[in-house]
């Protein structure tokens, strides 16, 4: 399409008369002329064009040459001024239009829609964050001056709603040493919590709060037996007191082993993840991409105490059985042999593989079955006790192996314990008994 006229003005005797301002220098009447101003606008490319002014005088019989010359000189001066004014106007219009065009080029486009995986993550957080709680560990302290007993926060952690009865699951080390506990839900309502029970060996504890059922959102419970290295995981917790923080990562490893902070007993089949886990995340949930619970965030490997990309979660298959026992009985009935054994390094120095029995109380399962402890003779010489080499045919190389095997047994079950006694091997049946109540 050809460029069109953006602005056009015509003053001519051939059109309807247009009077110029009274300051137009004319002794009689202004000469007729045609003034044309044009601003061409090319499609998609604004540009200014020159201003064309033409004077087309009309001859009059009553004008003398001298008068006509004077009129023409005055008219030329006026037109020079008028053209300058019109040029300024045109340039202003050009600048305005150009600025509009430039501004249009910098218009911010609407933000892009979230990608499918982003929407899934947002949805997962929104659906699961009401299940995550903030736990404050309060300890009693006596004021040195007033002697008043005060409750002072000595730690905090995370947890999650297990059921509509108000049971809250967390790590044992989160509540350890507390005189009182407070649980804060996602809507910032706070409740006093009572300890239902705990398992020091597996670092699991169950609390209970008296909250309305409509405020309790139990977390969806998944399974951990079929997890794969590389699959996405999500952690929700309260690191450094920052409530309901979401971090993401993948499963970095499976079947790891860590030790209980309270008893040193090994916790097997632990999930390793690179999702950021920091102080305050302990007790919070580790979720799969469907939003199902697959573990409890428990520990990190870090020289600095902050996340180093190596975090550990107790698998939900382990947690589920413990929680069920704690809710039902208030304790875990875990079978024991009833022995004390030497550190693994001591046995290695003897050049043998197994667990060296240091003590076997006569009222315990092993003592009743006849296992021999380490002792000294009348001359003070050390007499080594039995060295356990297998249980139910499963090899025992160290203390962790023994714990792992016992975790698969039940209270009241009779197991066959193979021991190295002196220079010969004996097989001894032992009736497993429950672990004594923990305080």
C-alpha positions as CSV (number, residue, x, y, z in Angstrom):
1,X,0.0,0.0,0.0
2,X,1.3,3.5,-0.8
3,X,2.1,5.8,2.0
4,X,-0.7,8.0,3.0
5,X,-0.8,11.6,4.3
6,X,-0.7,11.8,8.0
7,X,-1.4,15.6,8.2
8,X,-2.4,17.8,5.3
9,X,-3.6,21.5,5.3
10,X,-4.6,23.5,2.3
11,X,-5.4,27.2,2.2
12,X,-6.6,28.3,-1.2
13,X,-9.0,30.7,-2.8
14,X,-10.5,27.7,-4.6
15,X,-11.8,26.2,-1.2
16,X,-13.9,27.7,1.5
17,X,-12.2,30.8,2.7
18,X,-9.9,30.5,5.7
19,X,-8.8,33.7,7.4
20,X,-5.2,34.1,8.6
21,X,-4.5,35.8,11.9
22,X,-4.9,39.6,11.9
23,X,-1.1,40.1,12.3
24,X,-0.6,39.0,8.7
25,X,1.2,42.0,7.1
26,X,-1.1,43.2,4.4
27,X,-2.1,46.8,3.6
28,X,-5.3,45.7,2.0
29,X,-6.0,42.0,1.9
30,X,-3.8,39.0,2.0
31,X,-2.8,37.5,-1.3
32,X,-4.4,34.2,-2.1
33,X,-2.0,31.3,-1.7
34,X,-1.9,27.6,-1.2
35,X,0.0,26.1,1.7
36,X,0.5,22.4,1.8
37,X,1.9,20.5,4.8
38,X,2.2,16.7,4.5
39,X,3.5,14.0,6.9
40,X,3.9,10.8,5.1
41,X,3.5,7.6,7.1
42,X,4.9,4.5,5.3
43,X,3.4,1.2,6.4
44,X,5.3,-0.3,9.5
45,X,8.0,2.4,9.2
46,X,7.2,5.9,10.5
47,X,9.4,8.6,9.0
48,X,9.2,12.4,8.6
49,X,9.0,14.0,5.2
50,X,9.7,17.5,4.2
51,X,7.2,20.3,4.6
52,X,6.2,21.8,1.3
53,X,4.9,25.3,1.3
54,X,4.0,26.9,-2.0
55,X,2.8,30.4,-2.6
56,X,0.5,30.7,-5.5
57,X,-0.3,34.4,-5.8
58,X,-3.5,35.4,-7.7
59,X,-3.2,38.5,-9.9
60,X,-5.3,41.5,-9.0
61,X,-5.9,44.4,-11.3
62,X,-5.8,47.0,-8.5
63,X,-2.4,46.1,-7.2
64,X,0.6,48.0,-8.4
65,X,4.0,46.3,-8.9
66,X,5.5,48.2,-5.9
67,X,2.7,47.2,-3.7
68,X,2.8,43.7,-5.0
69,X,6.6,43.5,-4.3
70,X,6.1,44.8,-0.8
71,X,3.3,42.4,-0.2
72,X,5.4,39.5,-1.5
73,X,8.3,40.4,0.7
74,X,6.1,40.6,3.8
75,X,4.4,37.4,2.8
76,X,7.8,35.6,2.3
77,X,8.9,36.7,5.8
78,X,5.7,35.4,7.3
79,X,6.0,32.1,5.4
80,X,9.5,31.7,6.6
81,X,8.4,32.0,10.2
82,X,5.3,29.8,9.6
83,X,7.3,27.1,7.9
84,X,9.7,27.0,10.9
85,X,6.8,26.7,13.3
86,X,5.2,23.9,11.1
87,X,8.6,22.2,10.9
88,X,8.9,22.2,14.7
89,X,5.3,20.8,15.0
90,X,6.1,18.1,12.4
91,X,9.3,17.1,14.1
92,X,7.5,16.9,17.4
93,X,4.9,14.7,15.9
94,X,7.6,12.6,14.4
95,X,9.4,12.3,17.7
96,X,6.1,11.4,19.4
97,X,5.2,8.7,16.9
98,X,8.8,7.4,17.0
99,X,8.7,7.2,20.8
100,X,5.4,5.4,20.6
101,X,6.9,3.0,18.2
102,X,10.0,2.5,20.4
103,X,7.8,2.0,23.5
104,X,5.8,-0.6,21.7
105,X,9.0,-2.5,21.1
106,X,9.7,-2.7,24.8
107,X,6.3,-3.8,25.9
108,X,6.7,-6.7,28.4
109,X,5.1,-9.8,27.0
110,X,2.8,-11.8,29.4
111,X,4.7,-14.3,31.6
112,X,4.9,-17.8,30.2
113,X,2.7,-20.5,31.7
114,X,4.2,-22.9,34.2
115,X,5.6,-26.1,32.7
116,X,4.0,-29.4,33.4
117,X,6.6,-30.5,35.9
118,X,6.5,-27.1,37.6
119,X,2.7,-27.4,38.0
120,X,3.1,-30.9,39.4
121,X,5.6,-29.6,42.0
122,X,3.4,-26.7,43.0
123,X,0.4,-29.0,43.4
124,X,2.4,-31.5,45.4
125,X,3.5,-28.8,47.8
126,X,0.0,-27.3,48.2
127,X,-1.5,-30.7,48.8
128,X,1.1,-31.9,51.4
129,X,2.1,-28.8,53.3
130,X,-1.0,-28.9,55.5
131,X,0.3,-32.3,56.8
132,X,3.7,-30.9,57.9
133,X,4.1,-29.5,61.4
134,X,6.6,-27.4,63.3
135,X,7.8,-28.9,66.6
136,X,9.3,-26.8,69.4
137,X,11.3,-28.6,72.1
138,X,11.0,-26.7,75.4
139,X,13.3,-27.3,78.4
140,X,12.8,-26.2,82.0
141,X,15.4,-23.7,83.2
142,X,15.5,-21.9,86.5
143,X,16.2,-18.2,86.6
144,X,19.4,-17.6,88.6
145,X,18.0,-14.4,90.2
146,X,14.3,-15.0,90.6
147,X,14.5,-18.8,90.9
148,X,11.5,-19.0,88.6
149,X,11.3,-22.1,86.4
150,X,11.0,-21.0,82.8
151,X,10.4,-22.9,79.6
152,X,13.2,-22.2,77.1
153,X,13.2,-23.5,73.5
154,X,16.2,-25.8,73.2
155,X,15.5,-27.0,69.7
156,X,13.1,-27.4,66.9
157,X,12.3,-29.7,64.1
158,X,9.6,-31.0,61.8
159,X,7.0,-33.7,61.8
160,X,3.9,-34.8,60.0
161,X,0.3,-35.7,60.8
162,X,-0.1,-39.5,60.8
163,X,-3.9,-39.9,61.4
164,X,-7.1,-38.0,62.3
165,X,-6.6,-39.0,66.0
166,X,-3.9,-36.3,66.3
167,X,-0.8,-38.6,66.1
168,X,2.3,-36.8,64.9
169,X,5.4,-38.6,63.7
170,X,8.9,-37.2,64.1
171,X,12.5,-38.2,65.0
172,X,13.3,-39.1,68.6
173,X,16.3,-36.7,68.6
174,X,13.9,-33.8,67.9
175,X,12.1,-34.4,71.2
176,X,14.9,-35.8,73.3
177,X,15.3,-34.1,76.7
178,X,12.1,-32.0,76.3
179,X,10.1,-31.0,79.4
180,X,7.3,-29.8,77.1
181,X,6.6,-29.9,73.4
182,X,4.6,-27.6,71.1
183,X,3.3,-28.5,67.7
184,X,2.4,-25.7,65.2
185,X,0.2,-26.6,62.2
186,X,0.4,-25.0,58.8
187,X,-2.4,-22.5,59.7
188,X,-0.1,-21.3,62.6
189,X,-2.4,-22.8,65.3
190,X,-0.3,-24.2,68.2
191,X,-1.1,-27.2,70.5
192,X,0.6,-28.8,73.4
193,X,1.9,-32.3,72.6
194,X,2.2,-35.4,74.6
195,X,4.7,-38.2,74.0
196,X,3.0,-41.4,73.0
197,X,6.2,-43.4,72.6
198,X,9.5,-43.5,71.0
199,X,12.1,-45.9,69.6
200,X,15.6,-44.7,70.4
201,X,17.3,-47.4,68.2
202,X,15.5,-46.3,65.1
203,X,15.2,-42.6,66.0
204,X,11.4,-42.5,65.7
205,X,8.9,-40.9,68.0
206,X,5.1,-40.4,68.1
207,X,3.4,-37.4,69.7
208,X,-0.3,-36.6,70.1
209,X,-2.1,-33.3,70.0
210,X,-5.7,-32.6,70.9
211,X,-6.7,-30.8,67.7
212,X,-10.0,-30.6,65.8
213,X,-10.2,-33.3,63.1
214,X,-10.9,-30.7,60.4
215,X,-7.5,-29.2,61.2
216,X,-5.7,-32.5,60.8
217,X,-4.5,-33.6,57.3
218,X,-2.9,-37.1,57.5
219,X,0.0,-37.5,55.0
220,X,-0.5,-40.1,52.2
221,X,1.7,-43.1,53.1
222,X,3.6,-44.8,50.3
223,X,6.1,-47.7,50.2
224,X,9.9,-47.7,50.1
225,X,10.6,-51.3,48.9
226,X,10.4,-50.4,45.2
227,X,12.4,-47.1,45.2
228,X,15.0,-46.5,42.5
229,X,18.1,-44.5,42.4
230,X,17.5,-41.4,40.3
231,X,13.8,-40.9,40.9
232,X,12.6,-37.5,42.1
233,X,12.0,-36.8,45.8
234,X,10.7,-33.7,47.7
235,X,11.4,-32.7,51.3
236,X,9.2,-30.4,53.3
237,X,10.3,-29.1,56.6
238,X,11.4,-26.2,58.8
239,X,15.1,-25.7,58.3
240,X,16.6,-23.0,60.6
241,X,13.1,-22.2,61.7
242,X,11.8,-21.3,58.2
243,X,8.5,-23.1,58.3
244,X,7.2,-25.2,55.4
245,X,10.3,-25.0,53.1
246,X,10.3,-27.2,50.0
247,X,13.5,-28.7,48.6
248,X,13.8,-31.1,45.7
249,X,16.3,-33.7,44.6
250,X,16.7,-37.3,43.6
251,X,17.4,-40.5,45.4
252,X,21.2,-40.7,45.4
253,X,21.5,-44.2,47.0
254,X,19.6,-47.0,48.7
255,X,20.3,-49.4,51.5
256,X,22.6,-47.1,53.3
257,X,23.3,-47.5,57.0
258,X,23.5,-44.9,59.7
259,X,23.7,-45.1,63.5
260,X,21.1,-43.9,66.0
261,X,22.2,-40.7,67.6
262,X,20.8,-42.0,71.0
263,X,22.1,-45.6,71.1
264,X,24.5,-46.0,68.3
265,X,22.5,-48.9,67.0
266,X,22.6,-49.2,63.2
267,X,19.6,-48.1,61.1
268,X,19.5,-50.1,58.0
269,X,18.1,-49.6,54.5
270,X,18.3,-45.8,54.8
271,X,17.5,-43.7,51.7
272,X,20.3,-41.3,50.6
273,X,19.1,-38.1,48.8
274,X,20.7,-34.8,47.5
275,X,17.5,-32.8,48.4
276,X,18.7,-30.1,50.8
277,X,18.3,-31.2,54.4
278,X,19.4,-28.8,57.1
279,X,19.0,-28.5,60.9
280,X,15.3,-28.2,61.5
281,X,14.4,-30.6,58.6
282,X,14.7,-33.6,61.0
283,X,11.5,-35.4,61.4
284,X,10.0,-34.0,58.2
285,X,8.7,-36.1,55.3
286,X,10.5,-37.2,52.2
287,X,7.9,-37.6,49.4
288,X,7.9,-39.2,46.0
289,X,6.6,-37.4,42.9
290,X,3.1,-38.6,43.7
291,X,3.2,-36.9,47.0
292,X,3.4,-40.1,49.0
293,X,5.5,-40.5,52.1
294,X,8.6,-42.6,51.5
295,X,10.8,-41.7,54.4
296,X,11.6,-39.5,57.4
297,X,14.4,-37.0,57.0
298,X,16.8,-37.8,59.8
299,X,20.5,-37.0,59.2
300,X,23.0,-35.3,57.0
301,X,26.7,-35.9,56.3
302,X,28.3,-32.5,56.6
303,X,31.5,-31.2,58.3
304,X,29.9,-27.8,58.5
305,X,26.5,-28.9,59.9
306,X,24.6,-27.5,56.9
307,X,23.4,-29.3,53.8
308,X,26.2,-30.8,51.7
309,X,24.0,-32.7,49.3
310,X,24.2,-35.9,51.3
311,X,21.1,-36.5,53.4
312,X,19.5,-39.6,54.9
313,X,15.9,-40.7,55.4
314,X,14.6,-43.6,57.3
315,X,12.4,-45.6,54.9
316,X,8.7,-45.6,55.5
317,X,8.5,-49.4,55.5
318,X,10.6,-49.3,58.6
319,X,8.8,-46.4,60.1
320,X,5.3,-47.8,59.6
321,X,5.9,-50.9,61.7
322,X,7.4,-48.8,64.5
323,X,4.6,-46.3,64.5
324,X,1.9,-49.0,64.7
325,X,3.6,-50.5,67.7
326,X,4.1,-47.1,69.4
327,X,0.4,-46.1,68.8
328,X,-0.9,-49.5,70.0
329,X,1.5,-50.3,72.9
330,X,3.5,-47.1,73.6
331,X,6.7,-49.0,73.0
332,X,8.5,-51.2,70.5
333,X,8.7,-54.9,71.3
334,X,12.1,-55.6,69.6
335,X,13.8,-58.9,70.3
336,X,17.2,-59.0,72.0
337,X,19.9,-61.6,72.9
338,X,20.6,-59.8,76.1
339,X,24.4,-59.4,75.7
340,X,27.1,-56.7,75.7
341,X,29.7,-57.1,73.1
342,X,33.2,-55.8,72.3
343,X,33.9,-53.0,69.7
344,X,34.4,-54.4,66.3
345,X,38.0,-53.1,66.2
346,X,38.9,-55.3,69.3
347,X,37.7,-58.4,67.6
348,X,39.6,-57.6,64.4
349,X,42.8,-57.4,66.4
350,X,42.2,-61.0,67.4
351,X,42.3,-62.0,63.8
352,X,38.7,-63.5,63.9
353,X,35.4,-62.4,62.4
354,X,32.3,-62.2,64.6
355,X,30.9,-60.6,67.8
356,X,32.8,-61.2,71.0
357,X,30.5,-61.6,74.0
358,X,31.7,-59.4,77.0
359,X,28.7,-59.9,79.3
360,X,25.7,-62.2,79.2
361,X,23.6,-61.7,82.4
362,X,22.1,-64.9,83.7
363,X,18.6,-63.5,83.7
364,X,18.8,-62.6,80.0
365,X,18.1,-64.7,76.9
366,X,21.8,-65.5,76.1
367,X,22.7,-66.1,79.8
368,X,19.8,-68.5,80.2
369,X,20.9,-70.4,77.0
370,X,24.4,-70.8,78.2
371,X,26.5,-68.3,76.2
372,X,29.8,-67.6,78.0
373,X,31.0,-64.0,78.7
374,X,34.6,-62.7,78.7
375,X,36.1,-62.9,82.2
376,X,39.4,-63.2,84.1
377,X,40.7,-66.2,86.0
378,X,42.1,-66.2,89.5
379,X,45.4,-65.0,88.3
380,X,43.9,-62.0,86.4
381,X,44.4,-63.5,83.0
382,X,41.8,-62.7,80.4
383,X,39.6,-65.5,79.2
384,X,37.7,-64.6,76.0
385,X,34.0,-65.3,75.9
386,X,32.0,-66.8,73.0
387,X,32.4,-65.3,69.6
388,X,29.1,-65.2,67.7
389,X,29.7,-66.1,64.0
390,X,26.1,-66.7,62.8
391,X,22.4,-66.6,63.7
392,X,20.0,-68.9,62.0
393,X,22.7,-69.7,59.5
394,X,23.2,-66.0,58.6
395,X,26.8,-64.8,58.9
396,X,27.7,-62.4,61.6
397,X,30.9,-60.4,61.0
398,X,30.2,-57.4,63.3
399,X,27.7,-55.8,65.6
400,X,25.8,-54.3,62.7
401,X,25.2,-57.7,61.2
402,X,23.9,-59.0,64.5
403,X,21.4,-56.1,64.9
404,X,20.3,-56.5,61.3
405,X,19.5,-60.2,61.8
406,X,17.7,-59.6,65.1
407,X,15.5,-56.9,63.5
408,X,14.1,-59.6,61.2
409,X,13.2,-61.8,64.1
410,X,10.2,-61.7,66.5
411,X,9.8,-61.8,70.3
412,X,9.4,-65.3,71.5
413,X,11.2,-66.8,68.5
414,X,13.9,-69.4,69.1
415,X,17.1,-68.8,67.0
416,X,20.2,-70.9,66.6
417,X,23.3,-69.0,67.6
418,X,26.6,-70.4,66.3
419,X,29.6,-69.5,68.5
420,X,33.4,-70.0,68.4
421,X,34.3,-71.2,71.9
422,X,38.0,-71.7,72.3
423,X,39.1,-73.8,69.4
424,X,35.7,-75.4,68.6
425,X,32.3,-74.4,67.3
426,X,29.0,-74.8,69.1
427,X,25.4,-74.2,68.1
428,X,23.2,-72.9,70.9
429,X,19.4,-72.4,70.8
430,X,18.3,-69.0,72.3
431,X,14.7,-67.9,73.0
432,X,14.5,-64.2,72.1
433,X,12.9,-61.9,74.6
434,X,11.6,-58.3,74.3
435,X,13.8,-55.4,75.0
436,X,13.3,-53.8,78.4
437,X,11.2,-50.6,78.6
438,X,13.1,-47.5,77.7
439,X,13.0,-44.5,79.9
